[in-house]
Every structure is written in C-alpha cells, then in structure tokens.
Amino acid sequence: MTTHVTPHTVLAIAPPVLRALRTLDDAGRPCAPYEDPEGGAPLRCCLRRSVPGERIALVAYAPLRRWAAATGVDPGAYDEQGPVFVHADDCGGPAPEAGLPFGHPGALRTARRYDAAGRILGGRVLDLAEDPDAVVGRALAEAFEDPRTALVHVRAAEFGCYLFEVRRA
C-alpha cells in the first residue's frame, strides 16, 4: 500500500500580525510584557519554548479571523480567539530547521481542519506517546489528502490553545 504525502508548511504567527498584537491584541487589550521567570512557554512567534528571563507576553489571538480576513472569507461562528505566548519584541521567527514544534512524548494535540470558506471539516485528537513528529505528520498527511482542506490548526488538547497553523506547501 502506498501512502500519498502532501507537502505542507508549518507557520508561526506572521511578523505584521505580531507587530499588531504587541500593541493591541485581538481582544482589544494592550500588550503587557513581562520577564518569564520559569521558561517553557510555547512561543507562537518562533515556534519554540521560552527560556527563563526572556521578555514575553500573553496576548489574545484569533487565527481563523486573521486568515479569513486575508483570504476574503467570513469564518462565521468558527471565529474564536484565545491566549498565546509571544516574545515581547521581534525574535526573528522560527529557525528554518525547526520542524514540527511543541511535540513531546505524552502530549495530547488536536488537528482541526478548515476548508477554503473557513468552516471546520473535522478534527482529530492526537496522542504523541512515542514519536510525536510521526503522529503529527501522519495526521497532517491525512488532512491534506482531502482536497477540501485549506489549512489545519494544531492545538493543545488540554487547554484548547492554538499552537501553529499548517497549509499546503
């Protein structure tokens, strides 16, 4: 049996959006940077975890709303916002070789698929028990085998927080 794998691109929050969020977030609140005392916060600007002492901020972000506005569609009731950690200042974004972020054995993730109109096509709970990259990779390949899938949001299952977006390459 041959498995067709569709190339995809993992995206952090785009620099112009980050500039806006560092001023006023998607809930209309001003950004309130602070020094991270412990580290470990999943930073959506560079797709890595923070280290102790970095200046970060927790802001409200509406990923589907931002995508829909850029593509000219109305996400309707699927528009939602939630908390995300970002660096308080420009960080240069993810490293080119970063791969799939925030995967560690034992984590639970959801992969939520959206069509070109911004409607949910389906979702999947992912248990990253043994090989996180392989589990997420298979779920993404499966999602993009459906030609209706425009993008996938990967989220933390425990809190529902948006982690990153994936689009066709």
C-alpha angles and dihedrals in degrees: 000000000000121000117210111220117199113209113242139184125227111217132201119202106292119253095244090052091047091053089054094045091050087061104033123357128221091269090056095253124135116249113259109198121198139173110264105235098191109023124217099103111142103242112209092194096065102012097238136100121268123249124223113280098024117132108242139159135211108223137171112252131186104199098176092045090053093047092046093051091051092049098040099245133123113236090199114189091353090074108110139154133210144167122288132172119233135168111269089231135029111296101179095250130256124341111255092240094046096116120185108354133219096018118141130153111274096025120128119219137175124217109206117192124210131191127224090272092057095253123137113254095183144299143227135210111226125203107203092198103140115001110016096186092051094047094049092040092055092048091051093047089051092047093051093046084076104080090210092066110104098170143351127219115208113206139179105258094209096059103012090236119159111246106174145331127241125201135176111278 
